[in-house]
Amino acid sequence: MSRTVLLYAAMAAALLAVGLLQSWPLALTILNLCLISVVMALGVNVQWGVAGMFNVGTMGSAAAGGLAVVLVSAPPVRAAWTTGGGRLAIAASILLATTALAVVIWRGLSGNPLLRGVAVAATGLGGVLLAQHWFLPATAAIEAVDAASAGYLGGLGLPVALSWVVGGIFGAALAWPIGRLTAGLRSDYLAVATFGISEIILAVLRNEEWLARGVKNVTGLPRPVPYETDLQAAIWVQDLSAWLGWPLRDTASVLVKLAYAAWFLAVLLVIWWALDRLSHAPWGRMMRAIRDNEEAARAMGKDVARRHLQAFVLGSAIVGIGGAMLVTLDGQFTAGSYQPLRFTFLIWVMVIVGGSGNHRGAILGAFLIWFVWVQAETAGLWLAATGATLLAPDNPIRLALEAGPAQLRYVLMGLILVLVMRFSPRGLIPEATPEPPK
């Protein structure tokens, strides 16, 4: 416990140092991004740390959460609905009816596997071809409606905070069929399968412009906090700015970021409380038993595949919530920004460095890794300026620092991983090992 308190205190001191030495808006920006990273890291920790599932399809869940913000909170494009909404609804109805018919055929022809497979395949192919008759003209008409600024259906215009819940639902709904398809795969095969499926999801989002504008991006999304310009016009904000001695713009920016932090912290506390209760419940103990010895758990009558599916869906739902929060903070949905480096590698490093299986460790790891990732470029610029005064102009170290100070973040990521794996292989705050019964 003392080690945990010291590590958290050091992380808080680092954030305070950024506020004192650089700027408070920057410190609060880092804090908000850290809180979102914590939510995603907790989702991955449920899958890997608790259940032992090697899922690298984090990008798909995060993108599904981001899409929820567009579909729930963006204003609807009336002209697009009028032009192609009806035909799109007909295509969706045909696909739903095809799915229902395929399920009936699959169950009705269980005695003849060959005939069942052929009938289901023919039904699916026929349904897709029939739906395309309405789907393709509908999407073409929707994308042609004010293509420069719209070209998509828009959303429902509901409060953006509701989209975070829907983001979790989208992440879970997306994970369920994936979990069913990949059930029984070993860790390496599961990683390949989940990564490939996440890339398929991202390819759909980048190319189906009628859904979320593809690579054209959806900007100007609603936010759950006031705008800076509105705060600057408020008398109490002007009085607060004068009392603090800050520029009015900085005061408004700090207030907005504090409001975001309050929202994100509330969501994080709810998720952490729920996961902590689950960890100490029979479900959590059973999942750790399955993780540590799957064969023994199966021999004791545990449904391992079902429990893995539960952990997979739960973790993906939490990542979906984090993805929705990130899009809300950015104010835009950018399909091309979902890169493995940010949404897979960094989240995994957070869990590994913090301590897989321990939610407190995952929280610390998320804060530490994202803080280093953001501040590494600043440190690189400072080292480059220092090297310019201490090193000769042709010194290779000075040339490397001046050429790419941002590349220092990759060096630091690797250095942190090596040091943690060498001196604390179970993470900075490892999972508590239960004492054997006496």
C-alpha positions as CSV (number, residue, x, y, z in Angstrom):
1,M,0.0,0.0,0.0
2,S,2.8,2.4,0.8
3,R,4.4,1.7,-2.6
4,T,1.0,2.4,-4.3
5,V,0.6,5.7,-2.4
6,L,4.1,6.8,-3.3
7,L,3.7,6.1,-7.0
8,Y,0.4,7.9,-7.2
9,A,1.8,10.8,-5.2
10,A,4.8,11.0,-7.7
11,M,2.4,11.0,-10.6
12,A,0.3,13.8,-9.0
13,A,3.5,15.8,-8.4
14,A,4.5,15.4,-12.1
15,L,1.1,16.8,-13.2
16,L,1.4,19.7,-10.8
17,A,4.9,20.4,-12.1
18,V,3.5,20.7,-15.6
19,G,1.0,23.3,-14.4
20,L,3.5,25.3,-12.4
21,L,6.4,25.2,-14.9
22,Q,4.5,25.1,-18.2
23,S,0.8,26.0,-18.1
24,W,-2.3,24.9,-16.3
25,P,-4.3,24.4,-19.5
26,L,-1.6,21.9,-20.7
27,A,-1.6,20.1,-17.3
28,L,-5.4,19.7,-17.4
29,T,-5.3,18.6,-21.1
30,I,-2.9,15.8,-20.1
31,L,-5.1,15.0,-17.1
32,N,-8.2,14.5,-19.3
33,L,-6.3,12.4,-21.8
34,C,-4.9,10.3,-18.9
35,L,-8.4,9.7,-17.5
36,I,-9.6,8.5,-20.9
37,S,-6.6,6.3,-21.3
38,V,-7.3,4.8,-17.8
39,V,-10.8,3.8,-19.0
40,M,-9.4,2.0,-22.0
41,A,-6.6,0.4,-20.0
42,L,-9.2,-0.9,-17.5
43,G,-11.1,-2.5,-20.4
44,V,-7.9,-4.2,-21.7
45,N,-7.0,-5.2,-18.1
46,V,-10.4,-7.1,-17.8
47,Q,-9.6,-9.1,-20.9
48,W,-5.9,-9.7,-20.4
49,G,-5.2,-9.2,-16.7
50,V,-8.3,-10.9,-15.4
51,A,-9.2,-13.3,-18.1
52,G,-5.9,-13.9,-19.8
53,M,-7.2,-13.1,-23.3
54,F,-4.7,-11.6,-25.8
55,N,-7.0,-9.2,-27.6
56,V,-5.3,-6.6,-29.9
57,G,-8.5,-5.4,-31.5
58,T,-8.8,-2.4,-29.2
59,M,-9.0,0.0,-32.2
60,G,-12.3,-1.6,-33.3
61,S,-13.9,-1.1,-29.9
62,A,-12.6,2.4,-29.6
63,A,-13.9,3.3,-33.1
64,A,-17.3,1.8,-32.3
65,G,-17.5,4.1,-29.3
66,G,-16.5,7.1,-31.3
67,L,-19.1,6.3,-33.9
68,A,-21.7,6.2,-31.2
69,V,-21.0,9.9,-30.5
70,V,-21.8,10.7,-34.1
71,L,-24.9,8.6,-34.4
72,V,-26.4,9.8,-31.0
73,S,-25.4,13.5,-30.7
74,A,-24.8,14.9,-34.1
75,P,-27.7,16.8,-35.6
76,P,-29.6,14.8,-38.3
77,V,-29.2,15.7,-41.9
78,R,-32.8,16.0,-43.0
79,A,-32.1,16.1,-46.7
80,A,-30.1,12.9,-46.5
81,W,-32.9,11.1,-44.7
82,T,-35.4,12.3,-47.2
83,T,-33.3,11.3,-50.2
84,G,-32.1,7.9,-49.2
85,G,-33.4,7.1,-45.7
86,G,-36.4,5.1,-47.0
87,R,-34.4,2.9,-49.3
88,L,-31.8,2.3,-46.6
89,A,-34.5,1.2,-44.2
90,I,-35.8,-1.3,-46.9
91,A,-32.3,-2.7,-47.3
92,A,-31.9,-3.1,-43.5
93,S,-35.2,-4.9,-43.3
94,I,-34.2,-7.3,-46.0
95,L,-30.9,-8.1,-44.2
96,L,-32.7,-8.6,-40.9
97,A,-35.3,-10.9,-42.6
98,T,-32.4,-12.8,-44.3
99,T,-30.6,-13.3,-41.0
100,A,-33.8,-14.6,-39.3
101,L,-34.4,-17.0,-42.2
102,A,-30.9,-18.2,-42.1
103,V,-31.2,-18.9,-38.3
104,V,-34.4,-20.9,-38.9
105,I,-32.8,-22.9,-41.7
106,W,-29.7,-23.6,-39.6
107,R,-31.8,-25.0,-36.7
108,G,-34.3,-26.8,-38.9
109,L,-31.7,-28.7,-41.0
110,S,-29.5,-29.8,-38.1
111,G,-29.7,-33.4,-39.2
112,N,-28.0,-32.8,-42.6
113,P,-24.9,-30.6,-42.2
114,L,-24.1,-30.4,-45.9
115,L,-27.6,-29.3,-46.9
116,R,-27.7,-26.9,-44.0
117,G,-24.5,-25.2,-45.0
118,V,-25.5,-24.9,-48.7
119,A,-29.0,-23.6,-47.8
120,V,-27.7,-21.0,-45.3
121,A,-25.0,-19.8,-47.8
122,A,-27.6,-19.5,-50.6
123,T,-30.0,-17.6,-48.3
124,G,-27.3,-15.2,-47.2
125,L,-26.1,-14.5,-50.7
126,G,-29.6,-14.0,-52.0
127,G,-30.4,-11.6,-49.2
128,V,-27.3,-9.5,-49.7
129,L,-27.9,-9.3,-53.5
130,L,-31.5,-8.3,-53.0
131,A,-30.6,-5.7,-50.3
132,Q,-28.0,-4.1,-52.6
133,H,-30.8,-3.2,-55.0
134,W,-31.9,-0.6,-52.5
135,F,-28.7,-0.1,-50.5
136,L,-26.3,1.1,-53.2
137,P,-28.7,3.8,-54.7
138,A,-29.6,5.0,-51.2
139,T,-26.0,5.5,-50.1
140,A,-25.1,7.2,-53.4
141,A,-28.0,9.6,-52.9
142,I,-27.1,10.3,-49.3
143,E,-23.4,10.9,-50.0
144,A,-24.4,13.4,-52.8
145,V,-26.3,15.6,-50.4
146,D,-24.0,18.6,-49.7
147,A,-21.0,16.4,-50.0
148,A,-18.5,19.2,-48.9
149,S,-20.0,19.6,-45.4
150,A,-22.5,16.7,-44.9
151,G,-22.9,13.7,-47.2
152,Y,-24.1,11.4,-44.3
153,L,-27.2,10.8,-42.3
154,G,-26.1,12.6,-39.2
155,G,-27.3,11.5,-35.7
156,L,-30.3,11.9,-33.4
157,G,-29.3,15.2,-31.8
158,L,-29.4,13.8,-28.3
159,P,-27.2,14.8,-25.3
160,V,-23.6,13.8,-25.9
161,A,-23.2,12.2,-22.5
162,L,-25.8,9.6,-23.5
163,S,-23.5,8.6,-26.4
164,W,-21.0,7.3,-23.9
165,V,-23.4,4.7,-22.7
166,V,-24.3,3.9,-26.3
167,G,-20.6,3.6,-27.1
168,G,-20.3,0.9,-24.4
169,I,-23.3,-0.9,-25.9
170,F,-21.8,-0.6,-29.4
171,G,-18.5,-2.0,-28.1
172,A,-20.2,-4.9,-26.4
173,A,-22.5,-5.6,-29.4
174,L,-19.5,-5.7,-31.7
175,A,-17.5,-7.9,-29.3
176,W,-20.2,-10.6,-28.9
177,P,-20.0,-12.0,-32.5
178,I,-16.3,-11.6,-32.5
179,G,-16.0,-13.5,-29.3
180,R,-18.2,-16.2,-30.6
181,L,-16.2,-16.6,-33.8
182,T,-12.8,-16.6,-32.0
183,A,-13.9,-18.8,-29.1
184,G,-11.3,-21.5,-28.4
185,L,-8.4,-19.8,-30.1
186,R,-5.0,-19.7,-28.4
187,S,-3.5,-16.4,-27.4
188,D,-1.4,-15.9,-30.6
189,Y,-4.2,-16.9,-32.9
190,L,-6.7,-14.8,-31.0
191,A,-4.4,-11.7,-31.3
192,V,-4.2,-12.2,-35.1
193,A,-7.9,-12.7,-35.5
194,T,-9.0,-9.7,-33.4
195,F,-6.5,-7.4,-35.0
196,G,-7.7,-8.5,-38.5
197,I,-11.4,-8.0,-37.5
198,S,-10.6,-4.5,-36.1
199,E,-9.0,-3.5,-39.4
200,I,-12.1,-4.7,-41.2
201,I,-14.2,-2.5,-39.0
202,L,-11.9,0.5,-39.6
203,A,-12.0,-0.1,-43.3
204,V,-15.8,0.1,-43.2
205,L,-15.7,3.3,-41.3
206,R,-13.2,4.9,-43.7
207,N,-15.1,4.0,-46.8
208,E,-18.8,4.1,-45.9
209,E,-19.2,7.9,-46.1
210,W,-23.0,7.8,-45.6
211,L,-22.4,6.5,-42.1
212,A,-19.9,8.9,-40.6
213,R,-18.3,10.8,-43.6
214,G,-15.4,8.3,-43.9
215,V,-12.1,10.1,-44.1
216,K,-13.8,13.5,-44.5
217,N,-14.3,13.5,-40.7
218,V,-17.3,14.7,-38.7
219,T,-16.5,18.0,-36.9
220,G,-18.4,20.3,-34.6
221,L,-19.8,17.5,-32.4
222,P,-21.7,18.7,-29.3
223,R,-20.0,18.8,-25.9
224,P,-21.2,18.4,-22.3
225,V,-19.4,21.5,-21.1
226,P,-19.7,25.2,-22.1
227,Y,-17.7,26.8,-24.8
228,E,-14.8,29.0,-23.9
229,T,-16.3,32.0,-25.8
230,D,-19.5,31.8,-23.7
231,L,-17.5,31.7,-20.5
232,Q,-15.4,34.7,-21.4
233,A,-18.6,36.7,-21.7
234,A,-19.8,35.7,-18.2
235,I,-19.2,38.4,-15.5
236,W,-18.2,35.9,-12.8
237,V,-15.5,34.4,-15.1
238,Q,-14.1,37.9,-15.8
239,D,-14.0,38.6,-12.0
240,L,-12.3,35.3,-11.4
241,S,-9.8,36.0,-14.1
242,A,-9.0,39.4,-12.6
243,W,-8.7,37.9,-9.1
244,L,-6.3,35.2,-10.4
245,G,-4.3,37.6,-12.5
246,W,-4.6,35.3,-15.5
247,P,-5.6,36.2,-19.1
248,L,-9.4,35.7,-19.6
249,R,-8.8,33.1,-22.3
250,D,-6.6,31.0,-20.0
251,T,-9.2,31.2,-17.2
252,A,-12.0,30.1,-19.5
253,S,-9.9,27.3,-20.9
254,V,-9.0,26.0,-17.4
255,L,-12.7,26.0,-16.4
256,V,-13.7,24.0,-19.5
257,K,-11.0,21.5,-18.9
258,L,-11.9,21.2,-15.2
259,A,-15.5,20.5,-16.3
260,Y,-14.3,17.8,-18.7
261,A,-12.2,16.3,-15.9
262,A,-15.2,16.2,-13.6
263,W,-17.2,14.3,-16.2
264,F,-14.4,11.8,-17.0
265,L,-13.6,11.3,-13.3
266,A,-17.2,10.5,-12.5
267,V,-17.3,7.9,-15.3
268,L,-14.0,6.4,-14.2
269,L,-15.1,6.1,-10.6
270,V,-18.2,4.3,-11.6
271,I,-16.3,1.8,-13.8
272,W,-13.6,1.3,-11.2
273,W,-16.2,0.7,-8.5
274,A,-18.0,-1.9,-10.6
275,L,-14.8,-3.7,-11.6
276,D,-13.6,-3.7,-8.0
277,R,-16.8,-5.3,-6.9
278,L,-16.5,-7.9,-9.7
279,S,-12.9,-8.7,-8.7
280,H,-13.9,-9.5,-5.2
281,A,-17.1,-11.4,-6.2
282,P,-17.2,-15.1,-7.1
283,W,-17.1,-14.1,-10.8
284,G,-13.7,-12.4,-10.4
285,R,-12.2,-15.3,-8.4
286,M,-13.5,-17.8,-11.0
287,M,-12.0,-15.7,-13.9
288,R,-8.6,-15.6,-12.2
289,A,-8.8,-19.4,-11.7
290,I,-9.5,-19.9,-15.4
291,R,-6.6,-17.6,-16.3
292,D,-4.1,-19.4,-14.1
293,N,-5.2,-22.9,-15.0
294,E,-7.7,-23.3,-17.7
295,E,-7.6,-27.0,-17.8
296,A,-8.2,-27.4,-14.0
297,A,-11.1,-25.0,-14.2
298,R,-12.7,-26.9,-17.1
299,A,-12.2,-30.2,-15.2
300,M,-14.2,-28.6,-12.3
301,G,-17.1,-28.0,-14.6
302,K,-16.6,-24.3,-15.4
303,D,-17.8,-23.2,-18.8
304,V,-14.5,-21.6,-19.9
305,A,-15.7,-20.4,-23.3
306,R,-18.7,-18.7,-21.9
307,R,-16.7,-16.9,-19.2
308,H,-14.1,-15.8,-21.8
309,L,-16.9,-14.4,-23.9
310,Q,-18.2,-12.5,-20.8
311,A,-14.8,-10.9,-20.1
312,F,-14.3,-10.1,-23.8
313,V,-17.6,-8.3,-24.1
314,L,-17.2,-6.5,-20.8
315,G,-13.7,-5.3,-21.7
316,S,-14.8,-4.2,-25.1
317,A,-17.7,-2.3,-23.7
318,I,-15.4,-0.3,-21.4
319,V,-13.0,0.5,-24.3
320,G,-16.1,1.6,-26.3
321,I,-16.9,4.1,-23.5
322,G,-13.4,5.4,-23.5
323,G,-13.5,5.8,-27.3
324,A,-16.7,7.8,-27.0
325,M,-15.2,10.0,-24.4
326,L,-12.1,10.7,-26.5
327,V,-14.2,11.7,-29.5
328,T,-16.2,14.0,-27.3
329,L,-13.1,15.7,-26.0
330,D,-11.7,16.1,-29.5
331,G,-15.0,17.4,-30.8
332,Q,-14.6,15.4,-34.0
333,F,-14.7,11.9,-35.3
334,T,-11.7,11.1,-37.4
335,A,-11.8,7.6,-38.9
336,G,-8.2,7.8,-40.1
337,S,-6.8,8.5,-36.6
338,Y,-7.3,5.0,-35.3
339,Q,-3.8,3.7,-35.5
340,P,-2.3,0.6,-33.8
341,L,0.4,2.7,-32.2
342,R,-2.0,4.8,-30.2
343,F,-5.0,2.5,-29.6
344,T,-3.3,-0.9,-29.2
345,F,0.4,-0.6,-28.4
346,L,0.1,2.3,-25.9
347,I,-2.9,0.8,-24.1
348,W,-1.1,-2.6,-23.8
349,V,2.1,-0.8,-22.5
350,M,-0.1,0.9,-19.9
351,V,-1.5,-2.4,-18.6
352,I,1.9,-4.2,-18.6
353,V,3.8,-1.4,-16.9
354,G,1.2,-0.7,-14.3
355,G,0.5,-4.3,-13.4
356,S,-1.8,-6.6,-15.3
357,G,-4.6,-8.1,-13.2
358,N,-4.5,-5.1,-10.8
359,H,-6.9,-2.3,-11.6
360,R,-5.0,0.2,-9.5
361,G,-1.9,-0.7,-11.5
362,A,-3.6,-0.2,-14.8
363,I,-4.7,3.2,-13.6
364,L,-1.2,4.2,-12.7
365,G,0.3,2.8,-15.9
366,A,-2.2,4.8,-18.0
367,F,-1.2,8.0,-16.2
368,L,2.5,7.3,-16.5
369,I,2.7,6.2,-20.1
370,W,0.4,8.9,-21.5
371,F,2.3,11.6,-19.5
372,V,5.6,10.4,-20.8
373,W,4.2,10.1,-24.3
374,V,3.0,13.7,-24.3
375,Q,5.9,15.3,-22.5
376,A,8.7,13.4,-24.3
377,E,8.7,15.8,-27.2
378,T,9.1,18.7,-24.7
379,A,12.0,16.9,-23.1
380,G,13.5,16.3,-26.5
381,L,13.3,20.0,-27.4
382,W,15.0,20.9,-24.1
383,L,17.7,18.3,-24.6
384,A,18.3,19.6,-28.1
385,A,18.6,23.2,-26.8
386,T,21.0,22.0,-24.1
387,G,23.0,19.9,-26.5
388,A,23.4,23.0,-28.8
389,T,25.3,24.7,-26.0
390,L,27.3,21.8,-24.7
391,L,28.1,19.7,-27.8
392,A,30.0,20.4,-30.9
393,P,28.0,21.2,-34.0
394,D,29.0,17.9,-35.7
395,N,28.3,15.8,-32.7
396,P,26.0,12.9,-33.7
397,I,24.0,13.1,-30.5
398,R,23.3,16.8,-31.0
399,L,22.4,16.2,-34.6
400,A,20.0,13.4,-33.7
401,L,18.3,15.5,-31.0
402,E,17.9,18.4,-33.4
403,A,16.6,16.3,-36.2
404,G,13.7,14.7,-34.3
405,P,13.1,15.5,-30.7
406,A,9.7,13.8,-30.9
407,Q,11.4,10.5,-31.6
408,L,12.6,10.5,-28.0
409,R,9.1,9.2,-27.0
410,Y,9.9,5.9,-28.7
411,V,13.2,5.6,-26.9
412,L,11.5,6.4,-23.5
413,M,8.7,3.8,-24.2
414,G,11.3,1.1,-24.9
415,L,13.4,2.2,-21.9
416,I,10.4,2.1,-19.5
417,L,9.4,-1.4,-20.7
418,V,12.9,-2.8,-20.3
419,L,13.4,-1.3,-16.9
420,V,10.0,-2.5,-15.6
421,M,10.4,-6.0,-17.1
422,R,13.8,-6.2,-15.5
423,F,13.2,-4.9,-12.0
424,S,9.4,-5.4,-11.6
425,P,8.2,-8.0,-14.2
426,R,4.7,-8.1,-12.8
427,G,4.3,-4.3,-13.1
428,L,4.8,-1.3,-10.9
429,I,1.8,-2.3,-8.8
430,P,1.5,-6.1,-9.2
431,E,-1.6,-8.1,-8.6
432,A,-1.8,-9.3,-5.0
433,T,-1.1,-13.0,-4.7
434,P,-3.6,-14.8,-2.4
435,E,-2.1,-16.6,0.5
436,P,-2.4,-20.4,0.5
437,P,-4.9,-21.9,2.9
438,K,-3.3,-23.0,6.2
